[in-house]
Amino acid sequence: MGEYGNRALEGAKRKGAMACKTGFNRRSCPYEDHRTYRGAVTFSRAFIKAWLEGWDETNKELKDEDR
């Protein structure tokens, strides 16, 4: 298993990396910030974070290759 220790989060990170490689911008993250009826945050933020980390890491790698 990867750095998250959770297959679903690893998948979200891979999807973010693939989105970057295929030309999607950072704001195209498909995960939404869901809240409970009382306004508490849910686990959805972990998926957002994982997707964005995948996108950011890949974007940095692609920029480093262009140098």
N, C-alpha and C positions, 0 to 999 in steps of 0.2 A: 504494500500500500504506500501511497505517497505521503506528502507532508501533512495532510489533513487527517489521515486515518479513517476517512469516510469516503466510500466509493461515489456517493452522490455529489459530494463537494468536489472531488477530483474530476468528475465529469463536467461540472460547471466550469471549472478552471480550464479544462481542455476545450470546452466550447468557446470560452472567451478568447483563447489563443487562436482557435480556428477562425473566429469572426475577424480578428485583426489581420490574419494572413489573407483572408479573402476580401478585405477592403471595407469591412463595416467599421463605423466610427465607434468611439467609446460610449456614446450615449445610446447605442442600440442594444444595450443590455436588456435581455428579455425578462429578467426577474423584477418583480415589483415589491415595494415595501408594504407588506401586509401587517395589519395591526389587529389585536383582539377587540372585541366590542367595548372593552374598558380603556382602550388606547395603548395597551402594552405592546411592545415590539414582539415579533415572532422570529422564528428561525430563518425567515426569508432573507434577512440581512446577511446571513452567512453565505447564502448563495450569491447574492449581489457582490459581496466582497471577493469571493472565489473567482467569479467570472471576470471582475475588473482586474484582479491580480494576474490572471491568465492573459488578458488583453494587454495590460501594461508591460508585463515581462516580454511578451512577443514583440510589442511595439519598440521597446528598447533594443532588443536583439536586431530587429530589422534596421533601425537607425544606425546601430554600431556597424552593421555590415556595409552600409552606404559610405562610411567614412573612408 
